[in-house]
Amino acid sequence: MGHALIKLQGWTFILERKVEEGICEAIAYEWLKYTVPNFDPSYTQKEAAIAEWLRIKEMSAIKTGRYAAEFGEAHRAIKKYGLKRTLKHVARWRNIPE
């Protein structure tokens, strides 16, 4: 999802992989947080429990994965400046804002 959002920005440059992955992991993490109250109401109780377990597992994997440090930087920037301002900074400076 994050990679698609970056492509939709129309940027003609290529980001350093760590910067792009950090932003994308932060976007994925926020989306996973959002999905909590929005599970499909047709889920059985067991399906909802499995979906919740997978959501939590994936959020944990983002925090501890290959790009955990970059995720942390991007997540802090998005929380501080918002997604739009963070992406504008990345577009201009090719790095994640402090």
NORWOTA-V259926 format. One record per backbone hydrogen bond with DSSP energy under -0.5 kcal/mol. NH is the residue of the N-H (numbers start at 1). CO is the residue of the C=O. E is the energy in kcal/mol with one decimal. If there is no record, write none. Layout:
# NORWOTA-V259926
nh->[NH/NH]
co->[CO/CO]
e->[E/E]
This chain:
# NORWOTA-V259926
nh->[5/6/7/8/9/9/10/11/15/19/20/21/22/23/24/25/26/27/28/29/30/31/32/33/34/35/36/38/39/43/48/49/50/51/52/53/54/55/56/57/58/59/60/61/62/63/64/65/68/71/72/73/74/75/76/77/78/79/80/81/82/82/86/87/88/89/90/91/92/93/94]
co->[1/2/3/4/5/6/7/6/13/16/16/17/18/19/20/21/22/23/24/25/26/27/28/29/30/31/33/35/36/40/44/45/46/47/48/49/50/51/52/53/54/55/56/57/58/59/60/61/65/67/68/69/70/71/72/73/74/75/76/77/77/78/82/83/84/85/86/87/88/89/90]
e->[-2.2/-2.3/-2.3/-2.3/-0.7/-1.1/-1.5/-0.7/-0.5/-0.5/-2.2/-2.9/-2.1/-2.2/-2.6/-2.8/-2.0/-2.2/-2.4/-2.5/-2.2/-2.2/-2.5/-2.2/-2.0/-1.6/-1.0/-1.1/-0.7/-2.2/-2.6/-2.1/-2.2/-2.7/-2.4/-2.3/-2.6/-2.4/-2.4/-2.4/-2.6/-2.3/-2.2/-2.2/-2.0/-1.8/-1.5/-1.2/-1.8/-3.0/-2.5/-2.1/-2.7/-3.3/-2.3/-2.2/-2.8/-2.3/-2.4/-3.4/-0.6/-1.8/-2.0/-2.8/-2.1/-2.3/-2.5/-2.5/-1.9/-3.3/-2.2]
